[in-house]
Amino acid sequence: MINKKAQNEYPILDLIAKRWSPRAYSEKSVEKDKLLSLFEAARWTASSFNEQPWKFIVGNKEDSIKFNKMLELLNDFNKIWAKKSPIIVLALAKKYFDHNGKENKHSFFDLGAAINSLSLQAISMDLYIHQIAGFDEQKSIELFNICKDWQPAVVFTIGYLGNVYDLPENLQKSELKERTRKPLELIVEF
């Protein structure tokens, strides 16, 4: 098992330190109750006006038709590794507020927070997610009949860690390298 725990300079929650985005997944199915817990964590995330402007379309390998539709959305690079994950999710952000119909400029922020809650819940259950920007937004609208009020934002995988050596060599190197982050001085002004 790969240890990718953050080498933080200051104390942080262990769940945050352990969170990372693997590409090597086990083909082991994710139990339904665990999946429901992940989305329950997302549901309880704070959002502007408590709108919860997110929706998740879940492709489970156990439903090959929906799962293969999810794979169709991904660019070729991401298909290489994502096809082994047991779950692929398309996340949508609602463009307008329910309470007044005005544009919700915070929906992507709120969706990101919801996915972060889901991600931390996943780590607590020995599951991992990997967010994917390399997907075809227009194809997702067509394949899943997404109405104009919703914006496809990101795709992500969910699963248990797999064997890094099952990945192509170039991805093994990426998977095995140490995690890094910018120093705090570059991202925070006091």
Backbone as a printed PyTorch tensor [residue, N CA C, xyz], in Angstrom:
tensor([[[  0.8490,  -1.1840,   0.0000],
         [  0.0000,   0.0000,   0.0000],
         [  0.8880,   1.2380,   0.0000]],

        [[  0.5710,   2.1670,  -0.8450],
         [  1.3230,   3.4140,  -0.9690],
         [  0.9220,   4.3640,   0.1580]],

        [[  1.9250,   4.9880,   0.7800],
         [  1.6490,   6.0070,   1.7890],
         [  1.8650,   7.3680,   1.1480]],

        [[  0.7870,   8.0900,   0.9110],
         [  0.8700,   9.4080,   0.2830],
         [  0.4480,  10.4930,   1.2680]],

        [[  0.5810,  10.2090,   2.5490],
         [  0.1600,  11.1730,   3.5610],
         [  0.9550,  12.4670,   3.4050]],

        [[  0.2710,  13.5820,   3.5200],
         [  0.8910,  14.8960,   3.3860],
         [  1.9860,  15.0980,   4.4200]],

        [[  3.0500,  15.7560,   3.9980],
         [  4.1350,  16.1460,   4.8940],
         [  3.8940,  17.6040,   5.2860]],

        [[  2.8650,  17.8060,   6.1150],
         [  2.4360,  19.1520,   6.4600],
         [  3.4000,  19.8270,   7.4300]],

        [[  3.4590,  21.1570,   7.3210],
         [  4.3130,  21.9620,   8.1880],
         [  3.6360,  22.2920,   9.5120]],

        [[  2.3120,  22.3170,   9.5090],
         [  1.5370,  22.6390,  10.7030],
         [  0.4810,  21.5550,  10.8900]],

        [[ -0.0260,  21.3710,  12.0920],
         [ -0.9970,  20.3060,  12.3380],
         [ -2.2770,  20.4830,  11.5160]],

        [[ -2.7260,  19.4040,  10.9180],
         [ -4.0060,  19.3580,  10.2170],
         [ -4.6950,  18.0500,  10.5650]],

        [[ -5.9860,  17.9710,  10.2740],
         [ -6.7210,  16.7300,  10.5190],
         [ -6.0980,  15.5860,   9.7260]],

        [[ -6.0570,  14.4250,  10.3320],
         [ -5.4880,  13.2620,   9.6830],
         [ -6.2140,  12.9360,   8.3680]],

        [[ -7.5240,  13.1160,   8.3430],
         [ -8.2840,  12.8450,   7.1130],
         [ -7.8020,  13.7210,   5.9550]],

        [[ -7.4700,  14.9720,   6.2570],
         [ -6.9770,  15.8800,   5.2220],
         [ -5.5770,  15.4530,   4.7760]],

        [[ -4.7450,  15.0760,   5.7150],
         [ -3.3870,  14.6430,   5.3880],
         [ -3.3820,  13.3610,   4.5440]],

        [[ -4.3390,  12.4920,   4.7790],
         [ -4.3990,  11.2140,   4.0550],
         [ -5.0790,  11.3130,   2.6920]],

        [[ -5.7970,  12.4030,   2.4350],
         [ -6.5400,  12.5290,   1.1810],
         [ -5.5920,  12.7790,   0.0090]],

        [[ -5.7220,  11.9740,  -1.0120],
         [ -5.0020,  12.1880,  -2.2640],
         [ -5.8060,  11.5520,  -3.3870]],

        [[ -5.3970,  11.7730,  -4.6060],
         [ -6.1790,  11.3620,  -5.7700],
         [ -5.4590,  10.2730,  -6.5530]],

        [[ -5.7050,   9.0160,  -6.2250],
         [ -5.0240,   7.9270,  -6.9170],
         [ -5.6140,   7.6500,  -8.2960]],

        [[ -4.8350,   6.9750,  -9.1110],
         [ -5.3340,   6.4690, -10.3900],
         [ -5.3770,   4.9450, -10.3790]],

        [[ -4.7050,   4.3420,  -9.4350],
         [ -4.6870,   2.8730,  -9.3390],
         [ -5.8230,   2.4300,  -8.4200]],

        [[ -6.8430,   1.8660,  -9.0320],
         [ -8.0110,   1.4040,  -8.2820],
         [ -8.1250,  -0.1070,  -8.3070]],

        [[ -8.6180,  -0.6340,  -7.2100],
         [ -9.0320,  -2.0300,  -7.1570],
         [-10.3680,  -2.1230,  -7.8880]],

        [[-10.6330,  -3.2660,  -8.4760],
         [-11.9230,  -3.4500,  -9.1450],
         [-13.0160,  -3.8690,  -8.1580]],

        [[-12.6570,  -3.9350,  -6.8800],
         [-13.6310,  -4.2940,  -5.8410],
         [-14.7990,  -3.3040,  -5.8530]],

        [[-16.0130,  -3.8270,  -5.8130],
         [-17.2100,  -2.9830,  -5.7800],
         [-17.2550,  -2.1620,  -4.5030]],

        [[-17.8450,  -0.9910,  -4.6080],
         [-18.0770,  -0.1550,  -3.4300],
         [-19.4840,  -0.4710,  -2.9320]],

        [[-19.5750,  -0.8200,  -1.6680],
         [-20.8430,  -1.2120,  -1.0730],
         [-21.8430,  -0.0560,  -1.1280]],

        [[-23.1040,  -0.3950,  -1.3820],
         [-24.1680,   0.6140,  -1.5450],
         [-24.2770,   1.5110,  -0.3070]],

        [[-24.2050,   0.9350,   0.8980],
         [-24.3310,   1.7550,   2.1020],
         [-23.1730,   2.7410,   2.2250]],

        [[-21.9940,   2.3580,   1.7700],
         [-20.8610,   3.2810,   1.8040],
         [-21.0610,   4.4100,   0.7860]],

        [[-21.5400,   4.0670,  -0.3910],
         [-21.8300,   5.1080,  -1.3900],
         [-22.8470,   6.1020,  -0.8580]],

        [[-23.8830,   5.5820,  -0.2260],
         [-24.9150,   6.4640,   0.3220],
         [-24.3440,   7.3730,   1.4030]],

        [[-23.4200,   6.8660,   2.2100],
         [-22.7700,   7.7060,   3.2250],
         [-21.9580,   8.8300,   2.5880]],

        [[-21.3020,   8.5380,   1.4700],
         [-20.5250,   9.5730,   0.7860],
         [-21.4270,  10.7150,   0.3240]],

        [[-22.5530,  10.3480,  -0.2930],
         [-23.4450,  11.3840,  -0.8030],
         [-24.2260,  12.0640,   0.3220]],

        [[-24.3990,  11.3780,   1.4350],
         [-24.9960,  12.0090,   2.6190],
         [-24.0640,  13.0990,   3.1480]],

        [[-22.7520,  12.8130,   3.1330],
         [-21.7770,  13.8220,   3.5650],
         [-21.8510,  15.0470,   2.6530]],

        [[-21.9780,  14.8150,   1.3580],
         [-22.1010,  15.9310,   0.4190],
         [-23.3790,  16.7150,   0.6900]],

        [[-24.4490,  16.0070,   0.9730],
         [-25.7540,  16.6450,   1.2020],
         [-25.7090,  17.6450,   2.3560]],

        [[-24.9000,  17.3770,   3.3700],
         [-24.8600,  18.2230,   4.5640],
         [-23.8090,  19.3190,   4.4880]],

        [[-23.2700,  19.5570,   3.3070],
         [-22.2970,  20.6290,   3.1150],
         [-23.0070,  21.9810,   3.0730]],

        [[-22.3670,  22.9800,   3.6380],
         [-22.9060,  24.3430,   3.5990],
         [-22.9480,  24.8300,   2.1550]],

        [[-23.9550,  25.6520,   1.8510],
         [-24.0610,  26.2520,   0.5100],
         [-24.7930,  27.5830,   0.6140]],

        [[-24.5660,  28.4370,  -0.3710],
         [-25.2110,  29.7390,  -0.4050],
         [-26.7280,  29.5840,  -0.3880]],

        [[-27.3760,  30.2590,   0.5590],
         [-28.8270,  30.1740,   0.7680],
         [-29.3210,  28.7430,   0.9990]],

        [[-28.4120,  27.8540,   1.4020],
         [-28.7420,  26.4360,   1.5970],
         [-29.4010,  25.8420,   0.3520]],

        [[-28.9780,  26.2890,  -0.8130],
         [-29.5680,  25.8350,  -2.0870],
         [-29.1350,  24.4250,  -2.4630]],

        [[-27.9730,  23.9930,  -1.9700],
         [-27.4250,  22.6920,  -2.3490],
         [-27.4800,  22.5320,  -3.8750]],

        [[-26.7760,  23.4330,  -4.5960],
         [-26.8810,  23.4730,  -6.0480],
         [-26.0170,  22.4240,  -6.7420]],

        [[-26.1690,  21.1860,  -6.3280],
         [-25.3850,  20.1110,  -6.9070],
         [-26.2660,  18.9070,  -7.1870]],

        [[-25.8020,  18.1480,  -8.1410],
         [-26.4580,  16.8840,  -8.4790],
         [-25.3630,  15.9320,  -8.9360]],

        [[-25.5210,  14.6700,  -8.5830],
         [-24.5310,  13.6590,  -8.9440],
         [-25.2040,  12.5530,  -9.7530]],

        [[-24.6320,  12.2390, -10.8960],
         [-25.0880,  11.1090, -11.7050],
         [-24.0320,  10.0180, -11.5460]],

        [[-24.4380,   8.8830, -10.9950],
         [-23.5000,   7.8320, -10.6120],
         [-23.4980,   6.7010, -11.6310]],

        [[-22.3190,   6.4010, -12.1430],
         [-22.1150,   5.2440, -13.0110],
         [-21.3940,   4.1730, -12.2300]],

        [[-22.0780,   3.0670, -11.9790],
         [-21.5290,   1.9550, -11.2170],
         [-21.1810,   0.8470, -12.2070]],

        [[-20.0080,   0.2390, -12.0590],
         [-19.5820,  -0.8250, -12.9640],
         [-20.5930,  -1.9720, -13.0160]],

        [[-21.3940,  -2.0970, -11.9450],
         [-22.4090,  -3.1480, -11.9120],
         [-23.5360,  -2.8650, -12.9070]],

        [[-23.6460,  -1.6220, -13.3840],
         [-24.5840,  -1.2390, -14.4460],
         [-23.7210,  -0.8280, -15.6390]],

        [[-23.3460,  -1.7900, -16.4450],
         [-22.3520,  -1.5500, -17.4990],
         [-22.7930,  -0.4860, -18.5020]],

        [[-24.0760,  -0.3700, -18.7580],
         [-24.5410,   0.6260, -19.7330],
         [-24.2430,   2.0420, -19.2420]],

        [[-24.6310,   2.3490, -18.0240],
         [-24.3970,   3.6890, -17.4740],
         [-22.8960,   3.9320, -17.2580]],

        [[-22.1950,   2.9120, -16.7830],
         [-20.7610,   3.0390, -16.5440],
         [-20.0320,   3.3390, -17.8600]],

        [[-20.3890,   2.6330, -18.9150],
         [-19.7470,   2.8620, -20.2140],
         [-20.0730,   4.2440, -20.7730]],

        [[-21.2590,   4.7570, -20.4760],
         [-21.5800,   6.1410, -20.8650],
         [-20.6290,   7.1060, -20.1610]],

        [[-20.3660,   6.8430, -18.8850],
         [-19.4300,   7.6970, -18.1340],
         [-18.0400,   7.6410, -18.7640]],

        [[-17.5980,   6.4490, -19.1370],
         [-16.2810,   6.3230, -19.7690],
         [-16.2250,   7.1000, -21.0800]],

        [[-17.3280,   7.1180, -21.8150],
         [-17.3890,   7.8530, -23.0840],
         [-17.1170,   9.3400, -22.8990]],

        [[-17.4310,   9.8660, -21.7260],
         [-17.2420,  11.2960, -21.4630],
         [-15.7720,  11.6730, -21.3270]],

        [[-14.9440,  10.7260, -20.9310],
         [-13.5610,  11.0220, -20.5700],
         [-12.6550,  11.1170, -21.7860]],

        [[-11.6070,  11.9590, -21.6630],
         [-10.6100,  11.9940, -22.7240],
         [ -9.8010,  10.6900, -22.6740]],

        [[ -9.0510,  10.4280, -23.7270],
         [ -8.3530,   9.1450, -23.8550],
         [ -7.3960,   8.8800, -22.6960]],

        [[ -6.6770,   9.9090, -22.2450],
         [ -5.7420,   9.7340, -21.1270],
         [ -6.4680,   9.2260, -19.8820]],

        [[ -7.5860,   9.8260, -19.5510],
         [ -8.3080,   9.4370, -18.3370],
         [ -9.0070,   8.0860, -18.4700]],

        [[ -9.4110,   7.7230, -19.6710],
         [-10.0310,   6.4020, -19.8730],
         [ -9.0780,   5.2800, -19.5000]],

        [[ -7.7720,   5.4830, -19.7530],
         [ -6.7610,   4.4530, -19.5020],
         [ -6.8440,   3.9310, -18.0750]],

        [[ -6.9620,   4.8300, -17.1160],
         [ -6.9540,   4.3990, -15.7090],
         [ -8.3490,   4.3540, -15.0970]],

        [[ -9.2560,   5.2330, -15.5150],
         [-10.5810,   5.3190, -14.8810],
         [-11.4410,   4.0910, -15.1540]],

        [[-11.1790,   3.3870, -16.2460],
         [-11.9890,   2.2140, -16.5840],
         [-11.9020,   1.1230, -15.5260]],

        [[-10.8650,   1.1590, -14.7030],
         [-10.7130,   0.1400, -13.6670],
         [-11.4510,   0.5080, -12.3760]],

        [[-11.7770,   1.7840, -12.2030],
         [-12.4830,   2.1820, -10.9850],
         [-13.9020,   1.5970, -11.0090]],

        [[-14.4580,   1.2960,  -9.8600],
         [-15.8030,   0.7230,  -9.8400],
         [-16.9190,   1.7580,  -9.9920]],

        [[-16.6210,   3.0240,  -9.7240],
         [-17.6340,   4.0850,  -9.7540],
         [-17.0710,   5.2990, -10.4860]],

        [[-17.8670,   5.8330, -11.4180],
         [-17.5440,   7.1140, -12.0580],
         [-18.7710,   8.0040, -11.8940]],

        [[-18.5400,   9.2350, -11.4440],
         [-19.6310,  10.1560, -11.1350],
         [-19.4760,  11.4320, -11.9630]],

        [[-20.5860,  11.8910, -12.5100],
         [-20.6420,  13.1960, -13.1680],
         [-21.3060,  14.1570, -12.1870]],

        [[-20.6140,  15.2470, -11.8600],
         [-21.1410,  16.2400, -10.9150],
         [-21.6220,  17.4640, -11.6810]],

        [[-22.8190,  17.9210, -11.3300],
         [-23.4430,  19.0640, -11.9830],
         [-23.6470,  20.1990, -10.9920]],

        [[-23.5270,  21.4280, -11.4870],
         [-23.7980,  22.6180, -10.6780],
         [-25.0300,  23.3110, -11.2520]],

        [[-25.9430,  23.7120, -10.3790],
         [-27.1560,  24.3970, -10.8280],
         [-26.8310,  25.8590, -11.0930]],

        [[-27.2310,  26.3470, -12.2580],
         [-26.8750,  27.7000, -12.6860],
         [-27.6710,  28.7980, -11.9980]],

        [[-28.8790,  28.4770, -11.5380],
         [-29.7740,  29.5110, -10.9940],
         [-30.2750,  29.1270,  -9.6070]],

        [[-30.5050,  30.1310,  -8.7910],
         [-31.0780,  29.9090,  -7.4640],
         [-32.5230,  29.4540,  -7.5910]],

        [[-32.9190,  28.5270,  -6.7410],
         [-34.3220,  28.1010,  -6.6920],
         [-35.1990,  29.1990,  -6.1140]],

        [[-34.6890,  29.9190,  -5.0980],
         [-35.5400,  30.8560,  -4.3570],
         [-35.8860,  32.1360,  -5.1230]],

        [[-35.0470,  32.4990,  -6.1380],
         [-35.3840,  33.7340,  -6.8540],
         [-35.1140,  33.6740,  -8.3640]],

        [[-34.5920,  32.5640,  -8.8490],
         [-34.3460,  32.4000, -10.2790],
         [-33.1410,  33.1450, -10.8160]],

        [[-32.4210,  33.8520,  -9.9420],
         [-31.2470,  34.6050, -10.3860],
         [-30.0420,  33.6740, -10.5380]],

        [[-29.0660,  34.1540, -11.3210],
         [-27.8480,  33.3680, -11.5380],
         [-27.1530,  33.0950, -10.2020]],

        [[-26.7400,  31.8390, -10.0190],
         [-26.0150,  31.4550,  -8.8090],
         [-24.5270,  31.3800,  -9.1640]],

        [[-23.8110,  32.4630,  -8.8870],
         [-22.3830,  32.5220,  -9.1850],
         [-21.5450,  31.7150,  -8.1960]],

        [[-22.1930,  31.1590,  -7.1890],
         [-21.4860,  30.4150,  -6.1570],
         [-21.6640,  28.9090,  -6.2970]],

        [[-22.4100,  28.4690,  -7.2850],
         [-22.7460,  27.0460,  -7.3740],
         [-21.5200,  26.1530,  -7.5570]],

        [[-20.5360,  26.6050,  -8.3200],
         [-19.3310,  25.7900,  -8.5020],
         [-18.5420,  25.7000,  -7.2000]],

        [[-18.4720,  26.8120,  -6.4760],
         [-17.8210,  26.8110,  -5.1640],
         [-18.5330,  25.8380,  -4.2360]],

        [[-19.8650,  25.9230,  -4.1940],
         [-20.6480,  25.0510,  -3.3210],
         [-20.4990,  23.5860,  -3.7120]],

        [[-20.5060,  23.2970,  -5.0090],
         [-20.3040,  21.9250,  -5.4750],
         [-18.9230,  21.4260,  -5.0660]],

        [[-17.9040,  22.2680,  -5.2130],
         [-16.5520,  21.8820,  -4.7940],
         [-16.4900,  21.5500,  -3.3160]],

        [[-17.1860,  22.3480,  -2.5110],
         [-17.2260,  22.0730,  -1.0650],
         [-17.9210,  20.7400,  -0.8040]],

        [[-18.9990,  20.4720,  -1.5300],
         [-19.7270,  19.2040,  -1.3550],
         [-18.8440,  18.0210,  -1.7300]],

        [[-18.0870,  18.1650,  -2.8170],
         [-17.1930,  17.0750,  -3.2240],
         [-16.0720,  16.9060,  -2.2010]],

        [[-15.6100,  18.0060,  -1.6080],
         [-14.5970,  17.8810,  -0.5660],
         [-15.1560,  17.1340,   0.6490]],

        [[-16.3860,  17.4330,   1.0420],
         [-17.0050,  16.6860,   2.1500],
         [-17.1050,  15.2090,   1.7980]],

        [[-17.5430,  14.9210,   0.5830],
         [-17.6370,  13.5490,   0.1120],
         [-16.2630,  12.8810,   0.1500]],

        [[-15.2480,  13.6070,  -0.2810],
         [-13.8840,  13.0780,  -0.3240],
         [-13.3630,  12.7440,   1.0700]],

        [[-13.5970,  13.6190,   2.0270],
         [-13.1370,  13.3500,   3.3960],
         [-13.9020,  12.1850,   4.0020]],

        [[-15.1940,  12.0990,   3.7190],
         [-15.9740,  10.9400,   4.1720],
         [-15.3970,   9.6640,   3.5540]],

        [[-15.0310,   9.7310,   2.2880],
         [-14.4530,   8.5730,   1.6020],
         [-13.1730,   8.1240,   2.2990]],

        [[-12.2740,   9.0580,   2.5990],
         [-11.0150,   8.7070,   3.2590],
         [-11.2790,   8.0200,   4.5940]],

        [[-12.2970,   8.4670,   5.3120],
         [-12.6140,   7.8560,   6.6030],
         [-13.0720,   6.4060,   6.4450]],

        [[-13.4330,   6.0160,   5.2150],
         [-13.9340,   4.6710,   4.9390],
         [-12.9670,   3.8820,   4.0510]],

        [[-11.7230,   4.3580,   3.9510],
         [-10.6910,   3.7400,   3.1110],
         [-11.0540,   3.7140,   1.6390]],

        [[-11.8300,   4.7060,   1.2110],
         [-12.1580,   4.9140,  -0.1970],
         [-11.4490,   6.1740,  -0.6660]],

        [[-11.2740,   6.2810,  -1.9770],
         [-10.5940,   7.4360,  -2.5440],
         [-11.3850,   7.9590,  -3.7350]],

        [[-11.2270,   9.2450,  -4.0010],
         [-11.8170,   9.8100,  -5.2050],
         [-10.7130,  10.5170,  -5.9950]],

        [[-10.9360,  10.6270,  -7.2890],
         [-10.0190,  11.3630,  -8.1560],
         [-10.8800,  12.2120,  -9.0760]],

        [[-10.7620,  13.5360,  -8.9430],
         [-11.5390,  14.4450,  -9.7840],
         [-10.8890,  14.5620, -11.1630]],

        [[-11.7390,  14.6430, -12.1800],
         [-11.2720,  14.6310, -13.5670],
         [-11.8480,  15.8400, -14.3110]],

        [[-10.9680,  16.7090, -14.7690],
         [-11.4050,  17.8460, -15.5850],
         [-11.4510,  17.4620, -17.0630]],

        [[-10.7190,  16.4270, -17.4500],
         [-10.6330,  16.0110, -18.8460],
         [-11.8270,  15.1660, -19.2740]],

        [[-12.9370,  15.8530, -19.5160],
         [-14.1360,  15.1650, -19.9920],
         [-14.8660,  16.0750, -20.9640]],

        [[-15.7510,  15.4830, -21.7480],
         [-16.4890,  16.2120, -22.7780],
         [-17.8230,  16.6890, -22.2080]],

        [[-17.8710,  17.9660, -21.9140],
         [-19.0570,  18.5680, -21.2990],
         [-20.2910,  18.4400, -22.2020]],

        [[-20.1240,  18.7370, -23.4800],
         [-21.2610,  18.6750, -24.4080],
         [-21.7970,  17.2480, -24.5330]],

        [[-20.8850,  16.2910, -24.5860],
         [-21.3100,  14.8900, -24.6830],
         [-22.0710,  14.4730, -23.4250]],

        [[-21.6530,  14.9890, -22.2630],
         [-22.3540,  14.6510, -21.0190],
         [-23.7830,  15.1880, -21.0360]],

        [[-23.9570,  16.3870, -21.5950],
         [-25.2980,  16.9740, -21.7060],
         [-26.1810,  16.0960, -22.5940]],

        [[-25.6050,  15.6270, -23.6870],
         [-26.3590,  14.7960, -24.6240],
         [-26.6460,  13.3980, -24.0630]],

        [[-25.6190,  12.7290, -23.5440],
         [-25.7840,  11.3520, -23.0790],
         [-26.7100,  11.2290, -21.8740]],

        [[-26.7160,  12.2490, -21.0310],
         [-27.5140,  12.1720, -19.8080],
         [-28.7020,  13.1390, -19.8240]],

        [[-28.9730,  13.7110, -20.9870],
         [-30.1610,  14.5550, -21.1630],
         [-30.2560,  15.6340, -20.0730]],

        [[-29.1750,  16.3780, -19.9190],
         [-29.0760,  17.3940, -18.8720],
         [-29.7430,  18.6840, -19.3580]],

        [[-30.6640,  19.2000, -18.5550],
         [-31.3880,  20.4120, -18.9480],
         [-30.4900,  21.6420, -18.7980]],

        [[-30.9070,  22.7470, -19.4020],
         [-30.0980,  23.9710, -19.4710],
         [-29.8510,  24.6270, -18.1170]],

        [[-30.5860,  24.2410, -17.0910],
         [-30.3920,  24.8260, -15.7640],
         [-29.1670,  24.2600, -15.0510]],

        [[-28.5990,  23.1870, -15.5750],
         [-27.4810,  22.5060, -14.9310],
         [-26.2400,  22.5620, -15.7930]],

        [[-25.0930,  22.7040, -15.1450],
         [-23.8000,  22.7830, -15.8190],
         [-22.9390,  21.5900, -15.3920]],

        [[-22.5270,  20.7210, -16.3220],
         [-21.5690,  19.6730, -15.9570],
         [-20.2830,  20.3430, -15.4790]],

        [[-19.8070,  19.9620, -14.3180],
         [-18.6610,  20.6450, -13.7240],
         [-17.4070,  19.7870, -13.6760]],

        [[-17.5600,  18.5430, -13.2630],
         [-16.4060,  17.6710, -13.0830],
         [-16.9010,  16.2260, -13.0530]],

        [[-16.0070,  15.3270, -13.3730],
         [-16.2590,  13.8990, -13.2280],
         [-15.3070,  13.4280, -12.1430]],

        [[-15.7190,  12.4310, -11.3630],
         [-14.7680,  11.8550, -10.4140],
         [-15.0040,  10.3650, -10.2440]],

        [[-13.9300,   9.6860,  -9.8950],
         [-13.9820,   8.2510,  -9.6500],
         [-14.0410,   8.0140,  -8.1480]],

        [[-14.5780,   6.8700,  -7.7670],
         [-14.6110,   6.4470,  -6.3630],
         [-14.1980,   4.9820,  -6.3270]],

        [[-13.3620,   4.6300,  -5.3730],
         [-13.0030,   3.2240,  -5.2290],
         [-11.9590,   2.9930,  -4.1610]],

        [[-11.6160,   1.7210,  -4.0400],
         [-10.5540,   1.2940,  -3.1340],
         [ -9.2250,   1.3460,  -3.8810]],

        [[ -8.1500,   1.5510,  -3.1330],
         [ -6.8270,   1.5870,  -3.7590],
         [ -6.5180,   0.2510,  -4.4180]],

        [[ -5.8690,   0.3460,  -5.5730],
         [ -5.4420,  -0.8460,  -6.2930],
         [ -3.9290,  -0.9160,  -6.3490]],

        [[ -3.4380,  -1.7660,  -7.2170],
         [ -2.0120,  -1.9960,  -7.3740],
         [ -1.4500,  -1.0000,  -8.3950]],

        [[ -0.5300,  -0.1740,  -7.9540],
         [  0.0590,   0.8460,  -8.8130],
         [  0.7300,   0.2120, -10.0300]],

        [[  1.2270,  -1.0130,  -9.8930],
         [  1.9510,  -1.6570, -10.9890],
         [  1.0210,  -2.2320, -12.0550]],

        [[ -0.2860,  -2.0860, -11.8530],
         [ -1.2530,  -2.4360, -12.8880],
         [ -1.4470,  -1.2790, -13.8730]],

        [[ -0.9160,  -0.1210, -13.5240],
         [ -1.0160,   1.0640, -14.3880],
         [  0.1060,   1.0520, -15.4250]],

        [[ -0.0750,   1.7570, -16.5470],
         [  1.0340,   1.9500, -17.4870],
         [  2.2030,   2.6330, -16.7680]],

        [[  3.4050,   2.4180, -17.2690],
         [  4.6190,   2.8870, -16.5980],
         [  4.6170,   4.3910, -16.3050]],

        [[  4.1720,   5.2100, -17.2620],
         [  4.1810,   6.6620, -17.0390],
         [  3.2530,   7.0460, -15.8850]],

        [[  2.1440,   6.3320, -15.7110],
         [  1.2360,   6.6250, -14.6030],
         [  1.7630,   6.0690, -13.2830]],

        [[  2.5290,   4.9980, -13.3340],
         [  3.1480,   4.4650, -12.1090],
         [  4.0580,   5.5200, -11.4900]],

        [[  4.8550,   6.1710, -12.3170],
         [  5.7830,   7.1970, -11.8250],
         [  5.0190,   8.3160, -11.1350]],

        [[  3.9360,   8.7550, -11.7600],
         [  3.1070,   9.8180, -11.1930],
         [  2.4980,   9.3710,  -9.8630]],

        [[  2.0520,   8.1480,  -9.8290],
         [  1.3930,   7.6060,  -8.6390],
         [  2.3590,   7.4680,  -7.4650]],

        [[  3.6120,   7.1630,  -7.7660],
         [  4.6010,   6.8890,  -6.7230],
         [  5.3420,   8.1350,  -6.2290]],

        [[  5.2800,   9.2210,  -6.9910],
         [  6.0450,  10.3960,  -6.5620],
         [  5.4140,  11.0410,  -5.3270]],

        [[  6.2580,  11.7270,  -4.5770],
         [  5.8160,  12.3840,  -3.3440],
         [  4.8630,  13.5280,  -3.6510]],

        [[  3.8710,  13.6700,  -2.7960],
         [  2.9280,  14.7800,  -2.9290],
         [  3.6160,  16.0790,  -2.5290]],

        [[  3.2920,  17.1460,  -3.2440],
         [  3.8540,  18.4500,  -2.9020],
         [  2.7560,  19.5020,  -2.9680]],

        [[  2.9950,  20.5970,  -2.3200],
         [  2.0990,  21.7460,  -2.3590],
         [  2.9500,  23.0120,  -2.3210]],

        [[  2.3720,  24.0970,  -2.7950],
         [  3.0370,  25.3940,  -2.6980],
         [  3.2190,  25.7320,  -1.2230]],

        [[  4.2710,  26.4910,  -0.8860],
         [  4.4270,  26.9340,   0.4970],
         [  3.3040,  27.9020,   0.8780]],

        [[  2.9680,  27.9220,   2.1550],
         [  1.9030,  28.7940,   2.6520],
         [  2.1290,  30.2580,   2.2660]],

        [[  3.3870,  30.7080,   2.2520],
         [  3.6810,  32.1120,   1.9560],
         [  3.1780,  32.5220,   0.5640]],

        [[  3.0460,  31.5570,  -0.3260],
         [  2.5920,  31.8670,  -1.6800],
         [  1.0760,  31.9000,  -1.8260]],

        [[  0.3760,  31.3690,  -0.8280],
         [ -1.0850,  31.3150,  -0.9650],
         [ -1.8490,  32.0670,   0.1180]],

        [[ -1.1310,  32.5550,   1.1380],
         [ -1.7970,  33.2660,   2.2390],
         [ -1.0740,  34.5810,   2.5040]],

        [[ -1.8440,  35.6600,   2.6190],
         [ -1.2700,  36.9480,   3.0180],
         [ -1.8360,  37.3020,   4.3880]],

        [[ -0.9520,  37.5520,   5.3290],
         [ -1.3630,  37.9880,   6.6620],
         [ -1.1410,  39.4610,   6.8330]]])
